[in-house]
């Protein structure tokens, strides 16, 4: 009953809080009073029993005289043959001195302890209540906290701590939007065999191969355990025979990539979810009466298909994730029959894939929208789609601000663009920003390069740094099944791609949302040996989760390029704590030291934010010290920009803009100096350069990159060298690029 008192919310000056505190305090005092009564009764009972025993043993009457205290120090026992008592030694009755006849037996220690506790604890509770009431919290905060007190406070030792935000997609998802899962299964006789099978899969054994060897399901054994698309509908008798309803119901508690066990009358099923089919969760609005908003684009039919041959243009803003998303949307539009054009002002369908990481990037979105909204108001038959992070952040508010927009869609819907255009074709303005499981692409992305490709491995972020808007616009983490990732890489290799980049907002978190859990290092070993892939990179790492095994993988897997993207954001521990980054400068430097020890020629790239709220001059100087100590090959530096729905944006200790600008310039100058020193190590070396394109400034040159991702320019014919590895001797080193001359034959 003391544990509820440990919650300071119960001691706050509000009507509900005070009433709750009073009830608990009265209850505690009543219980303590009962303890005191029990202790006193126990003491009296003990004295009475002691006196009775004394009478029986010594034969003295109950009345007794008071004995001086010094006499109590004499021995309690003497040899039983003492003649003074006249007792036989064989009697076995202990000798008790006459001086002890009047002595009370001491009260047992447990009763003394209870009595002392009964007296002391009310005082302690009163002082504790007084301390909490004067804890210094602002009144508004105290009253707000007190208003959240429940009728019953759980025992904190028996309840897991509540997460302040969701970390699993299942916690945010409406399960009714899940239509079907595509699954494989292995059927075994009992739980022990099922657990052994699951452990083998976790170790990296291919699920399909294992199903062919050990599954008791003869119908699916030859196909690697493939069941296909599964629903909860009992109408599909064939699927119901393979996977009874008891096992199917368990599937709806999981997500693609999970491997778990479910029982049925057939035995124990080890189930692997490969993909998901979701129904669209959208909100539709009637078109307004403003010019440009009153009618749908005429080239979009009711089925979403173009009724003529319209063109499209995708404008991409922001990070590599947005670049990859734009490629996926372009693939969808190509499959629908749209034709790509580079003239955005003449495109029939304009898709703006937006970024909101900084205020400047968000303002660019509205600037771009304004021009095309004017086109629509003038009567041009143009459709406007806003996708990406600003779309997810603003939702329906964006339609009110720019009513000419036809579709607002978050990043989780990029491969559902065709379905969303169908809803636009029905005559409504559509907003799609609800949480959703991300399914595998049906259409192939339209890659922007024939040499290098992006491969998503994890979507979303759970970190909630105090300055960052990404978790709110990209959603919680969803790791792709490793089999799907490898299959995509194998298809790229077969198409002639030689370099891929694995993408994730927090790529080191890969697999922690899966069942069973896996790691990014495990994924690197699983996909790192695809034939034909010469180079494999990954972005972006998080120092809080980047394991030593990831560094070890880069050091030992030949295909992995020697380059690490590890943002540090600040060189001061207090600033990192306020950012909620979850690591210290010492932790970051241990990662850097391991990289330098195991991969000494690796390029180390970082991100830094200057002017974070409350950052002092001394803290900024420590950031400069870290940049010097690490020696970054490239450095992305940003001045802090307050973003919507982030904690730091509301803090009062905002750094003035002129101070931010000055610090940013200092970081950029230092970053360039350090990068120049790092570039100098390439002078005179012969390196294999993967040729990508022509140098637009000097058409007689081509451009490519070394294994450390440093751009390299040299003379050559792009028609002969594109997509090939060319030995080049470096002759000139600049901070962020190199120049050289061809030394050998391309291959």
N, C-alpha and C positions, 0 to 999 in steps of 0.2 A: 504493500500500500504506500510505500515511500516513493516508488518509481514515478507515478504521475506527477509528483511534486517537482521532479527534475525538469519538467517542461516549463520554461519561463513564460510561455504564453498564458499559463493558468494564473499567473501572478500579476497580470496587467490590469490597469484601472479602466475596465469597461464593465457594463452592466452584467453581461454574460460571463466575462472572465472573473469578475469579483464574486458573483454568485457561485460559480464553479469552485473557485478557491475557497470560499467560506465553507461549502459543503465538505470538501476534502479535509480542511483544517479541523472542522468539528469532528468529523469521523476519526481522524488521526488521534485527536485528544481523547475521544471516548475510548478508543482501543488502548491507548496508553494508560488511561485510568484503570481499565480492566486488568491490564498487566500489573499495575501497582497493587491492586486488591489481591490478585492471585499471589503476588510475591509476599505480601504481609500475612495472608492466611497460611502460606507455606512456611513462613518463619515461625508463626505461632504453633502450627502443627508440629514442627520440628522440635521446638522447645518442650512441648507437652510429652512427646514420645521420648525425649532424652531424659526427662525427669522420671518417667515411669520405669525406664530401664535402670536408672540409678537406684530407685527404690528396690527393685528386684535383686540387684546384684549386691548391694551393700546392706540392705535391710534397715535403712534409716527412714524415719518419718519424712513426710513431704515438707514439713516446716523446716526451715534452715536459717542459719545465721549468716550474716555478711562476713566474708573473709577478706582481710587486707590483700591488695593486688599483688605485692611481692611474693606472697605465698603461692601464687598460681604458677610460679616458675619451677616448682619442684617436680621431680619425675612423676609421670603418670603410672609407671609400673615398677615394681620391685620383684625380686625373685619370689616365687610362690612359697618358699620355705621360711619367709620372714617370720620370726616368733612373735613380733608385735601384734600380728593379726590372729594368731592362733589357728591358722588354717593349714590343712594338710597340703603338702606339695602336689599331691595327686588330684586335688580338687579341681584344678584348672581354672579357678575363678580369679580374674585379674585383681590385683591389689589396687585400691583407689584410696588415695590419701584423704584424711579427714578434712584437710584444707580444701579439697575439691568438692566436698559435699555440697557446698553452696554455690559452686561454679555452674553457669549456664553453658550448655553446649554451643559452640560457635555456629552461626547461621551458615548454611552451605553457600559456596561461592556463586552457584548459578542463580540463587535467589538474590544475593547481593547485587549481581550484575543486572538482573531485571529491574530491581528497585532503582538503581542508579540511572538506567536508561529511561525509566518512566519519569524520573525527575528532570533529566537533561534534555530529552528530545523536544518537548514543547518549546523550550527556549531556543533550541537550534532551528526549529521550523519557523519561528517568528523572525529570527534574524535573517534566515534565507529569504523569506517573503519580502522583508524590508529591503534586502540587497537587490532583488529583482525589480522591485517597484522603483528603485532609484538608479536603474542601470544606465541612464543617460540616453535612452532611445528617444527620438522625437515623438511627441504625443500622437501625431498622425500615424506613424508606423506602429506604435504600441496598440492603438485602437484598431488598426487594420488587422494586426496579428491576432488580437483577442477575438475578433469577429470570426476568425476561422477555426476556433476551438470546437472540436467535435464533442458529442455527448460522452464519448468514451475514449480515453487515450490508451493506445495499445502499448504493450510491453516492448520497449525498444530492443531487448535482447532476443525476443522471439520473432520479431518482424524484420524482414529485409528492408534496408533503407530505400525510400521512394526515390525514383529517378526524377529529376526536375523536368525532363523532356523525353519523348519516346526515342528509343534506340533501335527498334525493330519495326519493319514495315507492317507486320501483323498488328501492331498496336495502333496504327493509324488507318488501317484499311477497313472498308466495308466489305465483309466477306460475300455479301450478296452480289457484288459486282464481278466475282470470280465465276466464269462460266465453265471452264474445264482446265484440267492439267494433262500434259503429256508425260507419261511415266513409263518406267521399266520396273520389273520386279524379279526377285529371286525367292522361291518358296522353299523353306526348309522345315524340318519336323518339330523343332523345339527352340526355346529362347537361347539356349547355350550355343547352338549352331548359328542362330541369327546374329548373336553378338560377335562370334568369331568371323562371320562373313562381313559384318560391318567394319570390324577392325582391319580386315584385309583391304577393304575398299579405302579406308582412311590412310593406309600405308602407301596407296598409289596404284594398287592393282585395278585394271580396267573393269568396270562394272559389267559390260557386255561379255567380256571374255570369262569372267567369273560365273556369270549366269549360264553360259554354255557348258560349264564344267560341273556345277554343283546344284543347280536348280532342280527341284522336284516337279516343276511345271513343264510337262512335255510339250504343251501347245506353244510356249514362248521360248523354250530352251534354245532352239536353233537360231532364233532371231535375236539372241542376246538379251532375252527377257523383255522384249518390247511388247507393251500392252497397248500403247497408243493413247488417244485422247480419252479421258475419263471424266464423267460427270456424276452427279448424285442421282440422276434420273434412272429409274429401274427399267426403263423401256428397252435399253440396250442389253439384250440377253447375253450376247457374246462376251461383252465386257464384264457383265455381272457374274458370268461363270468363271472368268479368269480372276477377277478381283471382287469378291463379295462386298456388299454394302458396308459391313462392319469395318473393313479395311479402307474402303473409299472415304468414309467419313473422316478418318484420321488425316487424310491428305490435306483437307481444308484448313488444318492448323499449321501448315508448312508453306514453304516458298521454293521456287526453282533453285536447284543445287543441293537441296537437303537430301540426306539418306537416313531413313528411320525405319522402325519396325512396327508392324501392325498385325494383329491376330485375326484369324477367321476360321471357319470350319475346315478350310483347306490346309491349315498349318500357320506358320509364321511367315509373313511377307516382309522381305527387306526391299523397301520401295525407294526408288530414285526419281525425283521430279526433274524433268528436263526443260519444260517450258510451260507457259500459262496462257490462257485465253481470257481476256477481260472484256466485260461490257463497258461501253463508254459511259463515263459519269460526267455529264456536262450540264450547264445551265444555258437556257436559250432566252433571248430577249427579242421582243417585237421591234422591228426597225422603226426608228424615229422618223419625224417628218422633215428633218433638216436635209437640204440638198446633199446628195452623196450617201445618205444613210437610209433613204426610204426604200431602196430596192437592192436585191442581191445582184452580184455580177452576172451579166447575161450569158457569159460563156460557160458557166457552171450549171450542169444539168441537175435534175432532182436526185440522180444517183451519184452525184459527185464527179462524174466523168465530164470532160469538156465536150461541148456540143459543136465546137469547131476546132481549129488548131491554134490555141493560144500559146503564148510564150510565158516564161517565168524567169524571175531573177531572185537569187537568195543573197541578201546582204548579211555578212557575218561580222559581229563585233565580239571582242573578248578573247577568251582563253582557247586552248587546244580542244577542250571539251566541246565548246561551241562549234569549232571547225569540224570536228567529227560529227556532231549533230546535223550540221548543214549538209554534209555529204550524205547522210542518211535520208534527209528530207528531199534532196535532189534525186536520189534513187527512187523514192516513192513517186515523185512527180513525173519522172521519165516513164515509169511503168504505167502511169495513168494516161500518157499520151501528150503531156506538155513538152514544149521545146524550149531548151535553155537559151537565153540571150544575155549578152553582157551589157546591153543598154537598159539600165534599170528604169529610165524615164519612159521607155516604150513598152515595157513588159506588161502583159495582161494581168499577171498575178505576181505581186511583190511579197516576198517573205523576208521579214526583218528578224534575224536571230539575235537577241539582245543580251546585253551585259549590264549588271548593276553593281559590280564590285566597287565602283567609285562613282561619286556624284557626276563627274564629268562624262563618264560613259553613259549614264542614264539620260543626261540632257541631250546627248547625241541622238538618242532614240527619238525623242520628241521633235528634234530638229529635222530628222529624216522623214518622219511621218507627216510633218506639216506640208512639205512640197507635194507629196502624193495625195494627201487629203484634198488639196486644191484641185488636182487633176480630176478627182472623183466628183467634187462639187460642180465642176464645169461640164459634167456629163460624160466624161470618158468611162468606158466600160472596163474598169480595173478592180481587181480584188486585192485586199490588203490583209495580210496575216502577220500578227506579232507573236513571235515565239521566244523561248528562252527565259532568262532570269527576270527581266522587267515584267514580262507577261505573267509569270508566276507570282511576283510580288504585288502587282497592281490588280490583277484579275478584272472583275467587272468595272472597277473604277476607271480603267483605261478606256472602256467604251464611252463612259460619260465625258471623259476629257477629249477623246478623239472619236466622235461617233461614226466616222467614216470607216472605221476598222470593221472587218467582217468576222475575224476569228482571232481569239486570244488563247494561246495554248502553252502550257508549261513544258519543261524539258522532258518529263516522263511520257509525253504523248508524241514525240517526234516521229516514231514509226507508225502512228495512227493518223497521220495527216490526211490520207485518202478518206478514211472514215469520217473525219471531222469536216472535210470539204463536202461530203455527202449531206451532212446536216446543214451546212451553209446553203447548199443547193435547194433545200426544202423551204428556204425563205427567211431563216432566222439569223440573228447574230449569235455566235456561239462562244462560250467561255469554258475551257477545259483546264482546270487547275487542281482537281481533287487528287489525293494520293492514289497511286496505282502500282501494282506489280508490273515490272518492265518485262515485256515479252521479247523473245528473239526476233530479229528482223526477218520479214518475209521477202522484202525487196533488198537487193544488193545496194550498198552505198555507192554513190557516184564519187569515186576517189578523185581528189584534186591533183594527185601525182601518180605516175606509173611506177615509181621506184620506192617511195616511202608511204606507209599507211599507218593510220591510227587504229588501235584496237581497244575498245572499252573493256575493263575488267571489273570495275566497281563504280556504281553510281551513288551520289549523295554523300553526306558528311554528318557525323554525330557530334562533332567537337564543340560547337557553340562558343567559339572564341568571342570575347566581348566586343570586338570591333567588326566581326565578319557576318555578312548577310547570307553566305552560301547555304548553311543548313536550312534556312527558311525558304529558299527558292529552289534548292536541289533535292530537298527531302532527306529522309534517313537513308542510311547505307543499304545498298542492295548489291551483293556480289553475284557475278555471273557464274554459272556452272563451269568448272574448269574444262569439261569436255567440249562445251560450246566455244570456249576461247581457243582451244587448240585446233578445233575444226576450222574456225575462221582463219587462223594463221596458216594452216595447211593449204587452204584455198588460195590465200594470197601468195604463198610460195609457188603454187602451181601456176598462178597467173603471171609470174615473173618478178614479183616484188622481192627485194633483197634486204630491206630494212623495215622494221616495224617499231612503233612506240606504244607501249602499254599505258593506258590512261586511267586515272582515278583522282578525285579531289583529295583523297587521303589514301593513297594506294597501299600503304603499309597496313591498313585496316582490313585488307582483303581477307575474307573467310571467317571473320569473327562473328558474323551474323548467320553463319551456316550451321547446320546440324548434320554430322559432327563438325566442330570447328576445325578450320585449317588455317594456314598462314600464307603470306605473300611469298616467303622463301620457298615453301612447298610448290607454289604455282610456278615460280621461276624454274625449278628443277623439272617440273612436268612439261613445260612448253619450250624449254631452252634448247632442245635438240631437234627442232623441226628442220628437215633437210631443205636447203635452198635459202634459208634466212641467214644472211651473213652478219647482220647486226640487229641487236634488240636493246632498246632503251626503255625507261619507265619514268613517269612523272605523276604526281608530285609526292615526295616522301614527307613524313612527319617525324620530327626528332623524338617525340614521345613514344612512338611505336616502332621506329626503325630498329630492327634487330641486327645482332652481329651476323646472323645467318644470311641476311640479305647481302652484306658486304662480302661474306665468304662466297656466296653464289657468283657475284660479279668476278671475284678473283679466280674462280675455278671453271665456270661455264664459258667456253670459247665465244659463243655468239653474243654474250652480254657485253655491250660497249662500256668502256671505262669512263663513265660520266654519272655524277650523282647530283640530283636537284633536291637540296635540303634547306628549306627556308628557316631562318633563325629569328627574324622579325625584330629582335633587340638584343643588345649585349649586356643588359642589366637584369638581374634576377627579380627585382621588385616590379619592373615594367612587365616582365614575362608573367609574373604572378597575376598582375592586374589584367593582362590580356587573356588569362586563363589558358595558357599554352601547355601547361602540364610538365614542363621540364626546366632545368636550370642551365646556366652557361656551362657549368662543369659537365653536365650530361651531354650537351651538344659537342663540347670539345673532345669527349671520349669517343664519340662517333667519328669525328674528323680524324683523330689520331689513328683509329683503327683503319680508316680508309687509306690514309697515307702510308701506313705500315704494310697493308696487304696489297693495295693497288697503287703503288707509288706514282704512276704516271696518270692517274685519274684526274679528270676535270671536276672541280667542285663548284657548283652554282648555288646561289642563295637569294633569298628575298629579305628585304628589310623595310620596316615602317618607321618613319621619323615623325616627331611631333605628336606622339600618342598622348592623350590627356594625362597631365601631371608629370610628363617627362621633364626632368631637370637637365641643366647643362652638364652636370657630372655624369648623369645616366647616359646622356648622348655621347659623351667622351668614351664611356666604356663600350658603346657600340662601335665607335671608330677603332678602339683597341682590338676588338674581336675581328674586325675586317682585316686588320694588319696581321693578326696572329694566324688566321686561317689561310689567307691568300686565295681569294675567290677567282676562278677563271672568268666568271661573269656574275654580275650582281644586278638584280632588279630592285630598284629603290623607289619608294612611294612616300609621299606626304600623307599623313593620316587624314581620312575623309569620313566624316560622320555618316552613317548609313541608317536607313529606317529599320526599326524593330531590333536595334542592337543596344546593349547596355551602355557602352562607352559613349554613345551619342548623347546620352542624357546627363553625363557627368559635368560638373561645373568647372573642372580644371582644364578647360580647353586651351591648347597652346595657340598663341596668335599666328595668323597666316604668314606674317613676315618672318617669324622665327622658324616656322616650318620650311619656308622657302630657302632660308639661309642654311638650315641643317641639310636639306635635300641636296643643295649644291655641293656642300662639303663632302657628303657621302658619295656623290657621283664622281667628284674629282678624285677622291681616294680610291674608289672602285676602279677607275680607269688606270691609275698608277699601278695598282696591284695586278690588274689584268695584263698590263704591258709586261710586267716581270714574269708572269706566268707564260705569256706568249713567247718570250725570248728563248725558252727551253727548246722550242721546235726548230730554231735556226740551224740550217745545214742538214737536218734529218730527212731521210726519204720515207714518205708515209703513203699508205694506200688511201686514195681519195675516191669516194663514191660520187660520181658525177650526176648532178640533178638537172641543171638547166644552163642556159646561156647567161652570161653577165650582161645585164641590160645596159649598163653604162659603157661597156666595151664589148661589142658584139663578136670580136675575134677571140674572146676568152670564154671559158666555161667556168661554172662554179660547182663546187661539191663540198663535202665535209669529211674530216678525219674521224677516227673512232671516238675522239673526245668531243665531237660535235662542233668543232671550230670550222667556220667557213674558209675555204681555200679557193683562190682564183689562179688560173693558169691558161695559157694559150692552147686552143684545141678546137676541133670540129665537133659541134654538139651532135650532129647526125651520126657520127661514128662512136662517140664516147658516152652518150647518155645511157645511164643505168649500169655502167661498167666501173670496175675498180681500176684506178690508174695510179701507178707509182709516181710520186711527185717529190722533188727535192725542194725544201722550203728555202726561199731566198730573201723574204721580207716578212717581218713580224709587226703587226699592229695590235692594239689592245684587244680587239674583238674579231680580227680576221687575219689571214695569212695569204701570201702569194708565193708562187714557185714555178718550176718548170718540169715538164714531163721527163721522167728518167727511164721508163721501161714500157713494155707493151701492156695494153689494157687487157683485162680478163673478166 
